[in-house]
Amino acid sequence: MPVRNRFSELHAEITAWRRDFHENPELLFDVDRTASVVADRLKAFGCEEVHRGIGRTGVVGLIKGREDTRSRVIGLRADMDALPIDEATGLDYASKSPGKMHACGHDGHTAMLLGAAKYLCETRSFDGTVTVIFQPAEEGGGGGREMVEDGMIERFGIDEVYAMHNWPGLETGAFSIRSGRFFAATDLFDILIEGRGGHAAKPYETIDPTVAASQVILALQTIASRNADPVKQVVVSVTSFETSSTAYNVIPQEVRLRGTVRTLDDETHDLAEMRIKEIAEHTAKAFGASAHVDYKRNYPMMVNAPEQTDFAIEAAKRVSGGCAEEPMVMGGEDFSFMLQKRPGAYILVGNGDTARVHHPEYDFNDEAIPAGCSWFVEIVEGRMPLAA
């Protein structure tokens, strides 16, 4: 079945919801307005239960099918949070909150899942229960982990979980996916390098931590080029360099580095953590300084289950006629926490020729809404069909 006619009828309404979310972006767990709008709409649609405060500020709605002969429960997840970016789109519905922007399309994900929820409440053409999951803090806060640790999976008896992300560069409304390892494990590190500060005119009286830190940054790149197996992916990026002084004539006492590590292999994951600590500590010591590394394993690899991936592909084909195989992605995704608890699949829906995500000129493509909504419904009705 192609895109469902009902979503063509609902397109303008769902687009209006999406643009309202876009105008009112919220960060991390501070998504109270978005969560309130979502909860109110789910109640108005006729969800049997609507729960707030799951994983701090998440929302879960329960929709019962026309039958429930097998007590099966499928979870559909969308993320709600925005990014700390100043928007540069110039749109009529651009962000009204300086320094906050829906630059990753979570406004579209939330709107599409709401559209699917409305349809499922209207039709009930499935055998089982749907939990629609609206998650906070995907952008670095670990909202998926919070919802899982809050007992969401067990509390609502979820058997399988599915999610979707828009994908700029992929034809609008088309789909792509990968079975098995899909998105990378994403870790964070902070490195404090301490030396001995002093007057910039007398560097010989100091231990300059800026020199040591600069060498640490260069040396960390050898993890990918000289330590890791070249056929196994690893990215080590230092993204922040801050000194304890802003004066022109002062050599600082300390330097703080921040960065991220991306891997798609457990062995490489362990290797990267070990080498970051070793390289930072020993390189700093060679310059007479010291280094302390705080390494945080943040999001695990996101792994699609084979059976559920095959089903997600068939659902995508019924909507758009095809589904491409996507290469592995070095970006992170905290839907991985839900996939660690239950089998499921994460799919990409085309956003067309738009700015890439996390860019100040990005905007979710509303023309992708009918395809996204239809895919969610295909998952439910295909995975929990009514008896013939």
C-alpha positions in Angstrom: 0.0 0.0 0.0 1.4 3.5 -0.9 1.2 6.5 1.3 -2.2 6.4 3.0 -4.9 8.8 1.8 -5.7 9.8 5.3 -2.3 11.3 5.7 -2.8 13.4 2.6 -6.0 14.7 4.3 -4.1 15.3 7.6 -1.0 16.7 6.0 -1.8 20.4 6.6 -2.8 19.8 10.2 0.3 17.7 11.0 2.5 20.4 9.3 0.9 23.0 11.5 1.8 21.0 14.6 5.4 20.6 13.3 5.9 24.3 12.7 4.5 25.1 16.1 7.1 22.8 17.6 9.7 24.5 15.4 8.8 27.9 16.6 9.1 26.8 20.3 12.2 24.7 20.6 13.3 23.3 23.9 16.6 21.7 25.0 17.4 18.4 26.6 15.0 17.5 29.5 13.5 21.0 29.6 10.7 20.1 27.1 7.7 20.9 29.3 5.8 22.8 26.6 6.4 20.2 24.0 5.5 17.4 26.3 2.3 19.2 27.4 1.2 19.7 23.8 2.0 16.0 23.0 0.1 14.7 26.0 -2.9 17.0 25.3 -3.1 15.8 21.7 -2.8 12.1 22.7 -5.7 12.5 25.1 -7.8 14.3 22.5 -7.1 11.5 20.0 -8.5 9.0 22.4 -5.5 7.2 23.8 -6.5 4.8 26.6 -3.7 6.0 28.8 -1.3 9.0 28.6 1.6 9.1 31.0 4.0 12.0 31.6 7.2 12.2 33.5 8.7 8.9 32.1 12.5 9.4 32.0 11.9 12.8 33.7 10.0 14.6 31.0 9.0 11.9 28.5 5.5 11.1 27.4 4.0 7.6 26.7 0.6 7.0 25.2 -1.2 3.6 24.9 -3.5 2.8 22.0 -5.5 -0.4 22.1 -6.2 -2.3 18.9 -9.6 -3.7 17.9 -8.4 -7.1 19.2 -5.8 -8.2 21.7 -5.6 -12.0 21.2 -1.8 -12.3 21.8 -1.2 -9.4 24.3 1.5 -8.0 22.0 2.9 -4.5 22.5 4.9 -2.5 20.0 6.7 0.7 20.8 7.1 3.6 18.4 9.5 6.3 19.5 10.1 10.0 18.5 12.5 12.5 20.1 11.3 16.0 21.1 14.4 18.1 22.0 16.1 20.8 19.9 19.8 22.0 19.7 21.6 25.0 21.2 22.0 26.8 17.8 20.9 30.2 16.5 18.6 29.6 13.6 19.5 31.2 10.2 16.6 30.0 8.0 14.6 33.3 7.9 11.4 31.2 7.9 8.1 32.7 9.0 8.0 30.0 11.7 11.6 30.2 12.7 12.6 29.8 16.4 11.3 32.4 18.7 13.9 31.4 21.3 17.4 32.8 20.7 20.1 30.1 20.9 17.6 27.3 20.5 16.7 25.6 17.2 15.1 22.4 15.9 18.2 21.8 13.7 17.9 18.0 13.6 14.2 17.5 12.7 12.9 16.3 16.0 10.0 18.6 15.5 9.2 16.5 12.4 9.7 13.2 14.2 7.3 14.3 17.0 4.7 15.5 14.5 4.8 12.4 12.4 4.4 10.1 15.4 1.5 12.3 16.6 -0.1 11.9 13.1 0.3 8.1 13.2 -1.2 8.1 16.8 -4.2 10.0 15.5 -4.7 7.6 12.7 -4.3 4.5 14.9 -6.8 5.9 17.4 -9.3 6.4 14.6 -8.9 3.0 12.9 -7.7 0.5 15.6 -7.0 -1.9 12.8 -4.5 -4.1 14.7 -4.4 -6.9 17.2 -2.5 -5.7 20.3 -1.3 -2.4 21.9 0.8 0.4 20.6 2.9 2.5 23.0 3.8 5.9 21.4 7.0 7.1 23.1 8.0 10.8 23.0 11.5 11.1 24.4 13.4 14.1 25.7 17.2 14.8 25.6 18.3 12.8 22.6 20.9 15.5 21.8 23.5 14.4 24.4 21.4 14.1 27.5 20.6 10.4 27.2 16.8 10.7 27.4 16.5 7.2 26.0 18.6 5.8 28.8 16.5 7.7 31.3 13.3 6.3 30.0 14.7 2.7 30.0 16.1 3.1 33.5 12.7 4.4 34.6 11.3 1.0 33.8 9.3 2.0 30.7 9.9 -1.2 28.8 8.8 -3.5 31.6 6.0 -1.2 32.8 4.2 -1.1 29.5 5.2 -4.7 28.4 6.9 -3.5 25.2 8.0 -6.4 23.0 9.6 -4.5 20.1 10.6 -0.9 19.4 10.9 1.1 16.2 12.0 4.6 15.4 12.8 6.9 12.5 15.1 9.8 11.6 14.9 12.2 8.7 17.9 12.1 6.4 19.0 15.1 4.2 20.4 14.0 0.9 18.0 11.1 0.6 15.0 11.6 -1.8 12.0 13.0 0.1 9.9 10.2 1.4 12.3 7.5 0.4 13.8 5.1 3.0 17.1 3.5 3.9 18.2 1.2 6.7 20.9 -1.2 7.8 20.7 -4.5 9.6 23.0 -5.0 12.6 25.5 -2.4 13.6 24.2 0.9 12.3 25.1 4.0 14.4 28.3 4.4 16.3 29.0 4.2 20.0 29.7 7.8 21.1 31.9 8.6 24.0 33.0 11.9 25.6 36.3 12.9 27.1 37.6 15.8 29.2 41.4 16.3 29.6 42.9 18.6 32.2 46.5 19.5 31.4 48.3 21.3 34.2 51.6 23.1 34.0 53.2 26.1 35.7 51.9 29.5 34.6 53.9 32.6 34.4 54.9 35.6 32.3 54.8 35.2 28.6 58.2 37.0 28.3 59.8 34.3 30.5 58.6 30.9 29.1 61.7 29.2 30.5 60.3 29.8 34.0 57.1 28.1 33.2 55.8 24.7 32.1 53.6 25.7 29.3 50.4 23.6 29.2 49.3 25.1 25.8 52.4 23.4 24.1 51.7 20.1 25.9 48.0 20.3 25.0 48.8 21.0 21.4 51.0 18.0 21.2 48.3 15.9 22.9 45.8 16.9 20.2 48.2 15.9 17.4 49.1 12.6 19.1 45.5 11.6 19.6 45.1 11.4 15.8 47.5 8.5 15.8 44.9 6.3 17.4 43.1 6.1 14.0 46.2 6.1 11.9 48.6 3.9 13.9 46.7 2.0 16.6 43.4 0.9 15.3 42.9 -1.8 12.6 42.3 0.3 9.4 39.2 -1.7 8.5 37.6 -0.9 11.8 36.1 2.6 12.1 37.2 5.1 14.8 36.9 8.8 15.0 38.7 10.9 17.7 37.8 14.6 17.6 39.0 17.3 20.0 36.3 19.9 19.8 37.3 22.4 22.6 40.5 24.0 23.8 40.3 26.3 26.8 43.1 27.9 28.8 42.9 29.3 32.3 44.0 32.7 31.0 42.7 35.1 28.4 45.6 37.6 28.7 48.1 38.2 25.9 51.1 38.2 28.3 50.2 35.3 30.6 51.2 31.6 30.1 48.2 29.8 31.7 48.4 27.3 34.5 46.1 24.8 32.8 44.3 23.8 29.6 41.1 21.9 29.3 40.4 19.8 26.2 37.0 18.2 25.3 36.1 15.9 22.6 34.3 12.8 21.3 35.1 9.3 20.2 33.0 7.3 17.7 33.5 3.5 17.2 31.6 0.6 15.7 33.5 -2.3 17.2 33.8 -3.3 20.9 37.6 -4.0 20.6 38.2 -0.6 19.0 36.0 1.0 21.6 38.2 -0.4 24.4 41.4 0.5 22.5 40.4 4.1 22.0 39.6 4.7 25.6 42.9 3.1 26.7 45.1 5.0 24.2 43.5 8.4 24.9 44.4 8.0 28.6 47.9 6.8 27.8 48.7 9.4 25.1 47.4 12.3 27.1 49.2 11.3 30.3 52.6 10.4 28.8 52.7 13.3 26.2 51.9 15.8 28.9 54.6 14.3 31.1 57.2 14.6 28.3 56.7 18.4 28.5 56.9 18.5 32.3 53.1 18.8 32.7 50.5 16.4 34.0 47.2 15.3 32.4 44.0 13.9 34.0 41.5 12.2 31.7 37.8 11.9 32.5 36.4 9.4 29.9 32.7 8.9 29.7 31.0 6.1 27.7 27.9 7.9 26.5 25.7 6.2 23.9 26.3 2.5 22.9 26.3 1.3 19.4 22.9 1.2 17.8 22.2 -2.3 16.5 19.2 -3.1 14.4 17.8 -6.6 15.0 17.7 -8.7 11.7 14.1 -9.9 11.9 12.7 -6.5 12.8 14.9 -4.8 10.1 13.6 -7.1 7.4 10.1 -6.2 8.5 10.9 -2.4 8.5 12.2 -2.8 5.0 9.0 -4.5 3.8 6.9 -1.7 5.5 9.0 0.9 3.7 8.6 -0.8 0.4 4.8 -0.8 0.9 4.9 3.0 1.5 7.5 4.2 -1.1 8.2 1.2 -3.3 11.7 0.6 -2.2 14.3 0.8 0.7 18.0 1.3 0.2 20.8 -0.1 2.3 22.5 2.6 4.2 26.2 2.5 5.1 27.2 2.5 8.8 26.9 6.0 10.4 29.5 7.5 12.8 26.8 9.6 14.4 25.3 8.6 17.7 21.7 7.8 18.6 20.3 7.0 22.1 17.5 4.9 20.7 20.4 2.4 21.1 19.4 2.0 24.8 15.9 0.9 23.8 17.3 -1.5 21.3 19.5 -3.0 24.0 16.4 -4.0 25.9 14.2 -5.1 23.1 14.6 -6.1 19.4 13.6 -3.4 16.9 14.7 -1.3 14.0 15.6 2.3 13.3 15.0 3.6 9.7 15.9 6.8 7.8 13.3 8.8 5.8 14.5 11.1 3.1 14.4 14.9 3.7 15.4 15.8 0.2 18.1 18.3 -0.9 18.2 20.4 2.3 20.9 21.7 4.6 22.4 18.9 6.7 21.2 18.3 10.3 22.9 20.4 13.1 23.3 23.3 10.6 21.7 26.7 11.3 19.9 26.7 7.9 18.4 23.2 8.3 14.7 22.7 8.2 12.6 19.5 8.3 10.9 18.9 5.0 7.1 18.8 5.6 6.7 16.8 2.3 8.2 13.8 4.1 5.3 13.7 6.7 2.9 11.4 4.8 5.6 8.8 4.2 6.8 8.9 7.8 3.3 8.6 9.3 2.5 5.8 6.9 5.6 3.8 7.8 4.7 3.9 11.5 1.2 2.6 10.7 2.5 -0.1 8.4 4.7 -1.3 11.2 1.8 -1.6 13.6 -0.8 -3.1 11.2 1.7 -5.4 9.6 3.4 -6.6 12.7 0.1 -7.0 14.7 -2.5 -7.8 12.0 -6.1 -8.5 12.7 -7.3 -12.0 12.0 -8.5 -12.5 8.4 
